[in-house]
Amino acid sequence: FLLQDFIFFKDMDRARVAPRPLPFHLLEEITDGFSEERKLGAGAYGSVYKGQHKNGEIIAIKKLHSMPKLNNQQFQKEYLNLATLQHQNIVRLVGYCHETRGEYIEFNGRTIFAENQHMALCFEYMCNGSLDNCLQDESSGHDWKTRYKIIKGICKGLKYLHEELNPPIYHLDLKPANILLDEQMNPKIADFGLSKFFGDERTRVSASAIGTIGYLPPEYINCSLVSNKLDVFSLGVIIIKTMTGHLGYSQSAEMPSEEFIDLVQEKWKNRIQGPSVDDIDSCAELVKTCIKIALNCVDADRHKRPNIGDIIRELDETEIMTQFSQAVTIDPGSTSLDEQDESGFLEVHPHQLRFLFFELNKAICPLLLSNSTEDNVAFRILSENHMEELSELSGVVPPRSTQTYWLVMKKQPPANTSEFSVTLESCIAHEDIADGDDQFLPEVLELTQGNKVHKVTLMAVTSERTRSGVTKVIYRVDAAVPVDHHLTQIDVHPTEPWILASHRRGGVSIWNYETQERVMTLKNLAPTDMMRSVKFIARKRWFMAGDFHGWIHVHSFAMNDEVTKFKGHDGAVISLVVHPSDPLVVSSSVDRHIKLWNWKAGWRCVRKLKAHLNNVEKVLFNPWDSNCLASVGNDNMLKIWKISSPLPVTILDCDEHQLTVDYFHPGGDRQYIVTGSVSGKARVYMQYTWIFSSSPQ
């Protein structure tokens, strides 16, 4: 073999380089003449062999069969599909061979001299083989952490193909046998022989057979329709089998979805090991999310299947929420946080910081620092390469306490950066250093009287922003727009792509946020009054609006006609909310009252609550207990009510005027209530017990 061949093998695991041409004689040598002992597997177009160089380097060699009419075409297609792909979850093409040699061969009982084509594609070697070889049910095989790593990696690879390439590539033969696993069990999508580039035409009728039975959706089997949703269907089957074994997919078709979800989640709860119930619950929530996603992926209606970007975003959000729920439920007096270094001054949770970009250019990550010493501990966060993106964070953690901090990324890091490291520096501060000091640097270190500075490296990862997550401005207040047209409140329809907006001088409009066009406008619903609140009643195809003088207007958007209007309060109607199942509407007002209205009883008021000492700013039903609702007012109070009782079941003093309230469910059996104040401060309550508050950055 040639010197450059040796250099190629030595360099192939370094920075990404273009696939190199390799002589056929070298491939023969490193596979022992393509012996059966070296064979790793076989497919429709060729067999795969393990090639091992004398220096120990290993590659996988796919030797294509000699097939009339398909030789050059198939080789060129798979080469072109693979040569430009650069992603950690796509198998890497490192070399190729395309040679024509004159050889003596046997033909019809005679030995003749003929030209023989030799074609091969060479890939990075995946030492753990294919996913197909390690599919087992929940009771055995790989643990949940490994299986989730495989699921998330496959999703990332598919997102790269579908949404980050132009034109996109549809794989069309996703199955466990085509998912290869490296030494760290990272999945890599392989075998692109059937894949297709798709331009603007995202759905086509295929004239040739593709895919593998068991991983193909109904629209292809019945009508030969090919789209990105074919890959999504295959992904759903793979996720189910990865979580439940070979028989899981057929089992999922034999029972209702909710029953199957509960069954899988319960089995994994019994298998998952963790240091605390919270860890088990967090993993179980990810299990539930994954199996729900998988069942949505295998929906018979391709239009109901999610896009891969939506799948990634849902997984990212679940990870963040479970991470958050673990953070806010740790006992401040506990010293059982993850112990990265027993000699350190602060215990850190979590060790991996995960930033999710809910906004275009802003991401947050909770960080818990626990000080089990009897001294103040000063700290700061540094990132050598990403200080521009990461906001400064420093402070002092008091003795025997745990503090929650929020790391903020002000903008996304470069596109090629998926993870990076940050350094947590801490030292004992014997002097009284006020928490929140920005000047952690020399002067703070001087105050520590030369105490040892302890350093801990934390890994940080960022989620990829999907196309569907990009924000679009569909309304903007313009100085040239008459004040009468300004918006006062909006509501979003739960199933239609509609936004309901109320205007300053009594008008109401509905907009389609997908087309950014107006669906309907009512300019004279209350021509002399400001509309203070609006709400869809989706199941009746109505909307309602509350005006400045206490009138509640109910209108049919289906018939474009008034249903009714009535005097609800003695002052402006600030908030409206609809019961999720009963024919009830709740309104609140500046007149300090909350009222429940039954539309089946002719909009009779069935409950009147003297709720707050002043304006009732917001009311909201508990999504997980529709007999409870929360209210906040400018009397500083948060109150929890049972709709069957005239008295609140819980009253909490929030110390300042509260403007809004919402429920938050991060997973498991935990529930939180979040309030927002006029000063911009948010407070989070768990099971009606105060947890923490945070001021805006």
C-alpha positions in Angstrom: 0.0 0.0 0.0 1.0 3.6 -0.5 2.3 6.1 2.0 -0.7 8.4 1.5 -3.1 5.5 2.3 -1.4 5.1 5.7 -1.6 8.9 6.3 -5.3 8.8 5.5 -6.0 6.2 8.1 -4.1 8.1 10.7 -5.9 11.4 10.0 -9.5 10.2 9.4 -10.6 10.8 12.9 -9.4 14.4 13.0 -11.1 17.5 11.5 -13.6 16.8 8.8 -12.0 16.2 5.4 -13.5 15.2 2.1 -13.7 11.5 1.4 -10.5 10.1 -0.1 -10.1 7.7 -3.0 -8.7 4.4 -1.9 -7.2 1.7 -4.1 -9.1 -1.6 -4.2 -6.0 -3.6 -3.4 -5.8 -1.8 -0.1 -9.4 -2.7 0.8 -8.8 -6.3 -0.1 -5.7 -6.4 2.1 -7.4 -4.9 5.2 -10.5 -7.1 4.9 -8.5 -10.3 4.3 -9.9 -10.5 0.8 -13.4 -9.6 1.9 -13.6 -12.8 4.0 -16.7 -14.0 5.7 -15.0 -13.5 9.1 -14.8 -9.8 8.3 -18.4 -9.4 7.2 -20.5 -7.2 9.4 -23.7 -7.3 7.4 -25.4 -7.3 4.0 -28.0 -5.2 2.3 -29.8 -4.9 -1.0 -26.9 -3.2 -2.7 -23.8 -4.6 -1.0 -22.1 -6.2 1.9 -20.3 -4.4 4.7 -16.9 -5.6 6.0 -14.6 -4.6 8.8 -11.3 -3.3 7.5 -8.4 -3.1 9.9 -5.1 -1.5 9.0 -1.8 -2.8 10.4 -1.6 0.3 12.6 -4.9 -0.7 14.3 -7.2 1.8 12.5 -10.6 0.4 11.7 -13.1 1.4 9.0 -16.3 -0.2 7.7 -16.3 -1.0 4.0 -19.5 -1.3 2.0 -18.6 -3.3 -1.1 -21.4 -2.8 -3.7 -22.6 -5.8 -5.6 -22.1 -6.0 -9.4 -25.7 -5.3 -10.6 -26.5 -4.3 -14.2 -27.8 -0.8 -14.7 -27.4 0.0 -11.0 -23.6 0.0 -10.6 -22.6 3.5 -11.4 -26.0 5.0 -10.7 -26.3 3.5 -7.2 -22.7 4.2 -6.3 -22.9 7.9 -7.4 -26.2 8.4 -5.6 -25.1 7.1 -2.3 -21.7 8.9 -2.6 -23.3 12.2 -3.4 -25.8 11.8 -0.6 -23.1 11.1 2.0 -20.1 13.1 0.9 -21.4 16.5 2.0 -23.1 15.5 5.2 -21.5 16.8 8.4 -23.3 16.0 11.6 -22.5 14.1 14.7 -25.5 11.8 14.2 -24.9 11.0 10.6 -22.4 8.3 9.7 -19.2 9.8 8.2 -18.0 8.8 4.8 -14.2 8.7 4.9 -13.3 7.1 1.6 -14.4 5.4 -1.6 -13.2 3.2 -4.3 -14.3 3.1 -8.0 -12.0 1.0 -10.1 -12.2 -0.9 -13.4 -9.6 -3.7 -13.7 -8.9 -6.2 -16.4 -9.2 -9.7 -14.9 -9.6 -13.3 -15.9 -13.0 -14.6 -14.9 -15.1 -17.7 -15.5 -17.9 -17.2 -17.9 -20.1 -20.0 -19.4 -17.5 -22.6 -18.5 -14.7 -20.6 -20.1 -12.0 -18.4 -18.7 -12.1 -15.0 -20.4 -10.4 -11.7 -19.9 -12.9 -8.9 -19.1 -13.2 -5.6 -17.4 -14.5 -5.9 -13.8 -15.8 -2.9 -11.8 -15.0 -2.6 -8.1 -17.0 -0.1 -6.1 -16.9 0.5 -2.4 -17.8 3.2 0.2 -15.8 3.5 3.4 -17.2 4.7 6.6 -16.1 5.4 10.2 -16.4 2.2 12.1 -19.2 1.8 14.7 -17.9 -0.6 17.3 -21.3 -1.2 18.9 -23.0 -2.3 15.7 -26.6 -1.4 14.8 -29.5 -0.5 17.0 -31.3 -3.6 15.7 -28.9 -5.8 17.8 -29.7 -4.2 21.1 -33.5 -3.8 21.1 -34.9 -5.2 24.4 -37.9 -4.5 26.6 -37.9 -2.3 29.6 -36.9 -5.0 32.0 -33.5 -5.7 30.5 -30.9 -4.3 28.1 -29.7 -0.7 28.2 -30.8 1.7 30.9 -33.1 4.7 30.3 -30.2 7.2 30.0 -28.6 5.3 27.2 -31.9 4.7 25.3 -32.9 8.4 25.6 -29.4 9.4 24.3 -30.1 7.1 21.3 -33.6 8.5 20.7 -32.4 12.2 21.0 -29.5 11.6 18.7 -31.6 10.0 16.0 -34.0 12.9 16.2 -31.1 15.4 15.9 -29.7 13.6 12.8 -33.1 13.5 11.2 -33.6 17.2 11.9 -30.3 17.9 10.2 -31.5 16.1 7.1 -35.0 17.6 7.0 -34.5 21.2 8.1 -30.9 22.2 8.0 -30.0 21.1 4.4 -31.2 22.9 1.3 -32.6 21.0 -0.4 -33.6 18.6 2.4 -32.9 14.9 2.3 -35.5 12.3 3.1 -33.9 9.1 4.2 -36.9 6.8 3.3 -35.5 3.7 4.9 -35.1 4.5 8.6 -35.0 1.4 10.7 -32.9 0.1 13.6 -30.6 -1.8 11.3 -29.7 1.6 9.7 -28.9 3.2 13.0 -25.3 2.6 14.0 -23.8 3.0 17.5 -20.3 4.3 18.3 -18.2 3.5 21.4 -20.2 5.9 23.6 -23.5 4.6 22.2 -24.0 7.8 20.1 -26.4 6.9 17.3 -25.5 7.7 13.7 -28.0 7.4 10.8 -26.5 5.2 7.9 -27.4 3.6 4.6 -28.5 6.5 2.3 -28.9 4.4 -0.8 -32.7 5.0 -1.0 -32.7 8.6 0.2 -33.9 11.5 -2.0 -33.3 15.2 -2.3 -36.6 17.2 -2.2 -36.9 20.8 -3.3 -40.1 22.9 -2.9 -42.2 19.9 -3.8 -42.4 18.2 -0.4 -44.8 15.4 -1.3 -44.4 13.1 -4.3 -45.7 9.8 -5.7 -42.9 7.3 -5.9 -42.6 5.0 -8.9 -40.0 2.8 -7.3 -40.2 0.6 -4.2 -38.6 2.1 -1.1 -38.3 1.4 2.6 -38.9 -1.7 4.8 -42.2 -3.2 5.7 -43.1 -2.4 9.3 -41.6 1.1 9.1 -43.7 2.4 6.2 -46.8 4.6 6.7 -50.3 3.9 5.3 -50.1 6.7 2.7 -47.1 5.0 1.1 -48.5 1.5 1.3 -51.8 2.6 -0.2 -50.9 5.4 -2.6 -47.0 5.4 -2.8 -47.0 9.0 -1.3 -43.5 10.1 -0.2 -42.9 13.1 2.1 -40.9 14.0 5.2 -43.7 12.5 7.2 -42.6 9.1 5.9 -39.4 9.4 7.9 -41.3 10.7 10.9 -43.5 7.6 10.8 -40.4 5.4 10.7 -38.9 7.4 13.6 -42.0 6.7 15.7 -41.7 3.0 15.2 -38.0 3.2 16.1 -38.7 5.2 19.3 -41.3 2.7 20.4 -39.0 -0.3 19.8 -36.1 1.4 21.4 -38.1 2.0 24.6 -40.1 -1.3 24.6 -38.3 -3.9 22.5 -39.2 -5.6 19.2 -42.8 -6.4 20.3 -43.7 -2.9 21.6 -45.0 -1.5 18.3 -47.5 -4.2 17.8 -48.5 -3.9 21.4 -49.2 -0.2 21.0 -51.7 -0.9 18.3 -53.7 -3.3 20.5 -54.7 -0.8 23.3 -55.7 2.8 23.6 -52.9 5.3 23.5 -53.3 6.6 27.1 -53.2 3.0 28.4 -50.1 2.2 26.5 -48.4 5.4 27.7 -49.2 4.6 31.3 -48.0 1.0 30.8 -44.6 2.0 29.4 -44.1 4.8 32.0 -44.9 2.4 34.9 -42.5 -0.2 33.6 -39.7 2.3 33.3 -40.5 3.7 36.8 -39.9 0.2 38.1 -36.6 0.0 36.2 -35.1 3.5 36.7 -32.7 3.9 39.6 -32.1 7.3 41.1 -30.8 8.9 44.3 -34.3 10.4 44.9 -37.9 10.2 44.0 -37.5 13.5 42.1 -34.8 11.9 39.8 -37.1 8.9 39.1 -40.1 11.2 38.4 -38.0 13.4 36.1 -36.9 10.4 34.1 -40.5 9.1 34.0 -41.7 12.4 32.6 -39.2 12.1 29.8 -40.4 8.5 29.2 -43.9 9.8 28.9 -42.9 12.6 26.5 -41.0 10.2 24.3 -43.7 7.6 24.0 -46.4 10.3 23.4 -44.2 11.7 20.6 -43.7 8.3 19.1 -47.5 7.6 19.1 -48.1 10.9 17.4 -45.4 10.0 14.8 -47.2 6.8 13.8 -50.6 8.5 13.4 -52.3 7.1 10.3 -53.0 10.7 9.2 -49.7 12.1 8.0 -51.0 15.7 8.6 -51.3 15.0 12.3 -47.7 13.8 12.6 -45.3 16.4 14.1 -42.4 17.8 12.2 -38.9 16.8 13.4 -38.3 20.4 14.6 -41.4 20.2 16.8 -40.2 16.9 18.2 -36.7 18.3 19.1 -38.3 21.3 20.7 -40.7 19.2 22.8 -37.8 17.0 24.0 -35.7 20.1 24.9 -38.6 21.7 26.8 -39.3 18.6 28.7 -35.6 18.3 29.7 -35.6 21.9 30.8 -38.8 21.5 32.8 -37.6 18.4 34.6 -34.3 20.1 35.3 -36.2 23.1 36.7 -38.5 20.9 38.8 -35.5 19.2 40.4 -34.0 22.5 41.1 -36.9 24.2 42.8 -37.7 21.2 45.0 -34.3 20.7 46.7 -34.4 21.3 50.4 -32.3 24.5 51.1 -30.9 22.8 54.2 -29.9 19.7 52.4 -26.4 18.8 51.6 -27.4 15.9 49.3 -26.8 17.8 46.0 -24.5 16.3 43.4 -21.0 16.3 44.9 -18.6 17.0 42.1 -15.7 17.6 44.4 -15.8 17.1 48.2 -13.1 19.6 48.7 -15.0 22.4 47.0 -16.8 25.1 48.8 -20.1 24.9 46.9 -22.1 21.9 45.7 -23.6 22.5 42.3 -26.8 21.3 40.6 -27.1 20.5 37.8 -23.6 19.6 36.5 -24.7 20.0 32.9 -26.2 23.4 32.2 -28.9 23.3 29.6 -29.9 26.5 27.9 -33.1 26.5 25.9 -33.9 29.4 23.6 -37.5 30.2 24.3 -36.9 33.6 22.7 -34.8 34.3 19.6 -31.9 35.7 21.4 -32.3 34.8 25.1 -32.0 31.6 27.0 -32.0 30.8 30.7 -30.8 28.0 32.9 -31.4 27.5 36.6 -28.4 26.9 38.8 -28.5 25.8 42.4 -25.5 26.5 44.6 -25.4 24.9 48.1 -23.1 26.1 50.8 -22.8 23.6 53.7 -20.0 25.5 55.4 -20.3 28.0 58.3 -18.8 30.7 56.1 -19.9 33.0 53.4 -18.8 31.7 50.0 -18.2 34.1 47.1 -18.5 32.9 43.6 -18.4 33.9 39.9 -19.2 32.2 36.6 -16.6 32.5 33.8 -16.6 31.2 30.2 -13.3 31.7 28.3 -14.8 31.5 24.9 -18.4 32.7 25.4 -18.3 35.7 27.6 -20.1 37.8 24.9 -23.1 35.4 24.9 -23.2 34.6 28.7 -24.3 37.3 31.1 -22.1 38.0 34.1 -23.0 36.1 37.3 -21.4 36.5 40.7 -22.5 36.7 44.3 -22.2 35.3 47.8 -24.0 32.2 49.1 -24.7 32.5 52.9 -23.7 29.8 55.3 -25.7 26.6 55.5 -28.0 27.6 52.6 -28.9 26.9 49.0 -29.5 29.7 46.6 -31.1 29.6 43.1 -29.5 31.7 40.4 -30.4 32.2 36.8 -27.7 32.1 34.1 -28.8 34.0 31.0 -27.4 33.7 27.5 -28.0 37.1 25.8 -27.6 35.6 22.3 -27.0 32.3 20.7 -23.4 31.0 20.4 -22.0 30.3 16.9 -23.9 27.8 14.9 -21.2 25.2 15.1 -21.2 25.3 18.9 -23.5 22.8 20.5 -21.7 22.6 23.9 -19.1 24.5 25.8 -17.6 24.7 29.3 -18.0 27.3 32.0 -15.9 27.7 35.1 -17.4 28.2 38.6 -14.8 29.9 40.9 -15.5 30.1 44.6 -13.7 31.0 47.8 -14.5 31.5 51.5 -15.2 35.2 52.2 -14.6 35.9 55.8 -15.5 39.6 55.4 -19.1 40.7 55.1 -19.5 40.8 51.3 -23.0 41.7 50.2 -24.7 39.2 48.0 -25.1 40.5 44.4 -21.8 42.4 44.4 -20.7 42.8 40.8 -17.1 43.3 41.8 -16.1 39.7 42.5 -12.7 40.3 41.0 -9.5 41.6 42.6 -11.1 43.6 45.4 -13.3 40.7 46.5 -10.5 38.3 46.3 -8.4 40.7 48.5 -11.2 40.6 51.1 -10.9 36.9 51.3 -7.4 37.3 52.7 -5.7 35.0 50.3 -8.0 32.1 50.8 -7.9 29.3 48.3 -10.0 29.8 45.1 -11.7 26.6 44.1 -12.5 26.0 40.4 -15.1 23.6 39.0 -15.7 23.1 35.3 -19.3 22.6 34.2 -20.5 21.6 30.7 -23.1 23.7 29.1 -25.3 22.8 26.1 -27.6 24.8 24.0 -30.7 23.6 22.2 -31.0 24.2 18.4 -33.6 26.8 17.4 -36.1 25.2 15.1 -37.7 27.0 12.1 -41.1 26.7 13.7 -39.7 28.5 16.8 -38.9 31.7 15.0 -41.0 34.6 16.1 -42.8 36.7 13.6 -44.2 40.2 14.4 -47.9 40.2 13.4 -48.9 43.4 15.1 -46.9 46.5 16.1 -48.1 49.7 17.7 -47.3 52.6 15.3 -47.4 56.2 16.2 -49.3 56.8 13.0 -52.1 54.4 14.0 -55.0 56.1 15.8 -55.1 55.4 19.5 -58.6 54.0 19.0 -57.1 51.0 17.1 -54.6 50.0 19.8 -54.9 46.6 21.3 -55.9 46.1 24.9 -55.9 42.3 25.3 -55.6 39.2 23.1 -56.6 35.5 23.4 -55.4 32.5 21.3 -57.9 29.9 19.9 -57.0 26.4 21.2 -57.3 24.6 17.9 -57.6 27.2 15.1 -54.7 29.5 14.1 -56.6 32.5 15.4 -55.8 35.4 17.7 -58.7 37.4 19.2 -57.9 41.0 19.9 -59.8 43.8 21.7 -59.2 47.4 20.8 -59.2 50.6 22.8 -62.5 52.0 21.5 -64.7 49.0 21.6 -63.7 47.1 18.5 -62.9 43.3 18.4 -61.0 41.5 15.6 -59.9 38.0 14.8 -56.6 37.4 13.0 -55.1 34.3 11.4 -51.5 34.1 12.6 -50.4 31.7 9.9 -51.6 33.8 7.0 -51.4 37.1 8.9 -54.8 38.1 7.6 -57.9 39.4 9.3 -60.7 36.8 9.7 -63.3 39.2 11.0 -63.8 42.6 12.6 -66.5 44.1 14.7 -66.0 47.8 15.0 -69.1 48.7 17.0 -69.4 45.9 19.6 -69.2 48.7 22.2 -68.6 51.9 20.2 -68.1 54.2 23.2 -66.3 51.8 25.5 -62.8 50.4 25.8 -62.7 46.6 25.7 -60.7 45.4 28.7 -60.9 41.6 28.2 -61.6 39.0 25.5 -61.9 35.2 25.5 -62.8 32.4 23.0 -65.4 29.9 24.0 -64.1 27.4 21.5 -66.6 24.6 21.9 -69.6 26.9 21.3 -67.8 28.8 18.5 -68.3 32.0 20.5 -66.1 34.7 21.9 -66.9 37.1 24.7 -65.6 40.6 25.5 -65.8 42.6 28.7 -66.0 46.4 28.4 -65.0 49.4 30.6 -68.5 49.8 32.1 -69.0 46.2 33.2 -70.9 44.8 30.2 -70.1 41.3 28.9 -70.7 40.8 25.2 -71.1 37.3 23.7 -70.8 36.9 20.0 -70.9 33.9 17.5 -67.9 34.0 15.2 -69.4 31.1 13.2 -72.6 33.1 12.5 -71.1 36.6 12.9 -74.0 37.4 15.2 -74.6 38.5 18.7 -75.6 35.8 21.2 -76.2 38.0 24.2 -74.9 40.9 26.3 -75.5 41.6 29.9 -74.4 43.8 32.7 -71.9 41.7 34.7 -70.1 44.2 37.0 -70.2 47.7 38.3 -66.8 48.5 36.7 -64.5 47.4 34.0 -64.3 43.6 33.3 -60.6 42.9 33.6 -60.4 39.1 33.2 -62.5 36.4 31.6 -61.9 32.6 31.8 -63.9 29.6 30.5 -64.3 26.4 32.5 -62.7 23.5 30.6 -65.8 21.2 30.7 -68.8 22.8 32.4 -70.9 25.6 30.8 -69.3 28.2 33.1 -67.6 31.5 32.6 -65.7 33.4 35.3 -65.3 37.1 35.2 -63.4 39.6 37.4 -63.6 43.3 37.7 -62.4 46.5 39.3 -65.5 46.2 41.5 -63.5 43.6 43.6 -65.8 40.7 42.6 -65.4 37.4 40.9 -68.6 36.0 39.3 -69.5 32.6 37.8 -71.9 32.6 34.9 -73.8 29.5 33.6 -74.7 29.9 29.9 -77.0 26.9 29.9 -79.0 28.6 32.6 -79.5 31.7 30.5 -76.2 33.3 31.7 -77.4 33.3 35.3 -74.8 34.3 38.0 -74.4 31.1 40.0 -71.6 32.4 42.4 -70.5 35.8 43.5 -67.2 36.2 45.4 -66.0 39.3 47.1 -62.5 38.4 46.2 -60.1 41.3 46.9 -59.9 44.6 48.5 -59.4 46.3 45.2 -59.1 45.4 41.5 -59.2 41.6 40.7 -56.5 41.6 38.0 -56.6 38.0 36.9 -58.5 34.8 37.5 -57.5 31.3 36.1 -58.8 27.8 36.5 -56.3 25.1 37.7 -55.7 23.0 34.5 -55.4 19.8 36.7 -58.3 20.5 39.0 -61.0 22.4 37.3 -62.9 23.0 40.5 -60.2 25.3 41.7 -59.2 28.7 40.5 -56.6 31.3 41.4 -56.9 35.1 41.6 -54.6 38.0 42.2 -55.3 41.7 42.8 -53.7 45.0 43.6 -54.2 44.2 47.3 -51.0 42.2 47.1 -52.9 38.9 47.6 -52.9 35.5 45.8 -56.0 33.5 46.6 -57.0 30.0 45.8 -60.8 29.2 45.5 -63.0 26.2 45.3 -65.9 27.2 43.0 -68.3 25.4 45.3 -67.3 27.7 48.3 -67.7 31.4 48.9 -64.5 31.5 50.9 -60.9 31.1 49.7 -59.1 27.9 50.7 -55.6 29.6 50.6 -54.5 33.2 51.0 -50.9 34.3 50.4 -49.5 37.8 50.8 -47.2 38.6 47.9 -46.0 41.9 49.4 -46.9 44.0 46.3 -49.5 44.6 43.6 -49.9 41.4 41.5 -50.9 41.7 37.8 -51.1 38.1 36.6 -51.1 34.5 37.6 -50.5 31.2 35.8 -50.2 27.5 36.6 -47.0 25.5 35.8 -46.7 21.7 35.7 -43.2 20.5 35.1 -44.0 16.8 35.4 -44.7 14.1 38.0 -47.2 15.1 40.6 -45.8 18.6 41.3 -47.7 21.8 40.5 -46.6 25.4 40.8 -48.3 28.7 40.7 -46.4 31.7 39.2 -47.4 35.3 39.8 -46.1 38.5 38.2 -46.1 41.9 39.9 -46.0 45.5 38.8 -42.3 45.7 39.6 -41.5 42.9 37.2 -40.8 40.4 40.0 -42.0 36.7 39.5 -42.9 34.5 42.4 -43.2 30.7 42.2 -45.3 28.7 44.7 -45.4 24.9 45.1 -48.5 23.3 46.6 -49.3 26.8 47.9 -46.0 27.2 49.8 -43.7 30.0 48.9 -40.5 28.9 47.1 -38.5 31.8 45.7 -38.9 35.1 43.9 -36.7 36.6 41.2 -36.3 40.1 39.9 -35.9 40.9 36.2 -32.3 40.8 34.9 
